[in-house]
Amino acid sequence: MAKVKTVRTKTRISVGSVVAICILGGLFLVVSILYAITLQTANNYALSLENLYEKNFYDLVDNINNTETKLAKTLSANDKNYQAKLLLEVAKNAYLAQENLNNLPYSLNGIDESVAFVNQVSGYSETLHKSLNNGKELSATELKTLENIYDSVLAMKGSLNDMSKDLWGGYNILNASSKLIDEKQSNNFTKQISALKSNNVDYPTMIYDGPFSDSMVKKAVKGLNENVVDENTAKANLLKIFSEYTDDMVEFKNEGKGNFETYNFSVNSTDKKDIAYIQMTKQGGKLLTSSSYNDKKAETLTLENAKAVALDFAKRNQFDNIQVVWADIVGGNAFVNLAPVENNVILYPDLIKLKIDLSNGAVLGYEATSYYTNHTNRTLGVPIINKSNAKAKVNKKFAIVEENLALIPLEYNQEKLCYEFVCKFGGDDYYVYINAVTGVEENILKVIKTNNGNLLM
């Protein structure tokens, strides 16, 4: 009997072990699947954030490059009116650089110090601009300070351009900020950020309206007068605009605060590869920005095709009387700027920007912040200077190929009605703006051709 009992006991333990292993195996499989799904969702959202961070980083590079160029021109100029104009542009570029830095992860070491530095550059430049406009000249001390600022901005420019090469090589800002990658590699990036700040500039003690003054920073949003909508309404509006997305592909992420209050959504494609990050305004539920990812494919569309896509997308967003005012191809994508036209006047303050995939016509990027910040019912007035007199103000060496009336933005949120003359000279393109009321030459922009597209400076 004892022998039989012993055999039965062993059999009972074996069956129990098998059952336990099966249960544990099933639970492990379920947990693994749930983990994989969660990880995929997290990875998709991380990629959308990375796209956003990299956009701000490259904008930062552009603004610091422009700041350095205009500081160099200021130090080389003798005419105080020209110096004043350049210093205001320095203030604006430095302010925009500060905004770009603010939109990078705060966990990156050195961000706060870098923001403080470009903030000082912006404020000091604007102070000198005001002084020159009041009839004063730059003193020897002020010129020395500008030289020190220039040296620091030049060093910052070099560091940023080196960091750009790292990003082109696959470096990840989000990983660096959260230290999800190799500690040494992460520290290298954050050390580079820290090195952007400068303690070598001796700013004079003074009171001035810096970049946080009303004229430079907190512009009132004029183009959103509708009532606040809820998250579901914003999502429904998103799905109307992006007909290729379905309800289950769009996920609410969080709410954005700042000049615009937004509902922020991420979009997963059915194959879980391509994603988008979309901001819808709380006021009116309008599309403010979108950014999406695409695989590099052969170009099959022309720039004219891309312009048509951009105009059609604008109509889907209920923009009428819109026209293309700038278009260029960079890296297999078309970049198209649109502006509304009212009474045959191009409204440049109300720009809408799009990025179009030339392989399939998809809208990869969209930004309407300028439009919703500035668009309002305006009294445009009528030209006092006739077109012939305005043309006479254009340099005789320029060949005029296009003429328009345009409202252009100027310093301190001013807007001026101008004649726009698109010109050619020596193989280069220029945009000349003559005030249609006073006849003053308000601005000249030159198209700079680079390996990464054309720039207006």
PyMOL commands that set and color helices and strands:
alter all, ss='L'
color gray80, all
select helices_A, chain A and resi 2-76+80-102+111-133+140-168+173-178+183-194+231-241+247-249+303-316+348-350+369-374+387-391+411-413
alter helices_A, ss='H'
color red, helices_A
select strands_A, chain A and resi 250-256+262-268+275-281+287-292+322-330+333-342+345-347+352-357+363-367+399-410+414-425+428-435+441-450+453-456
alter strands_A, ss='S'
color yellow, strands_A
deselect
rebuild
show_as cartoon
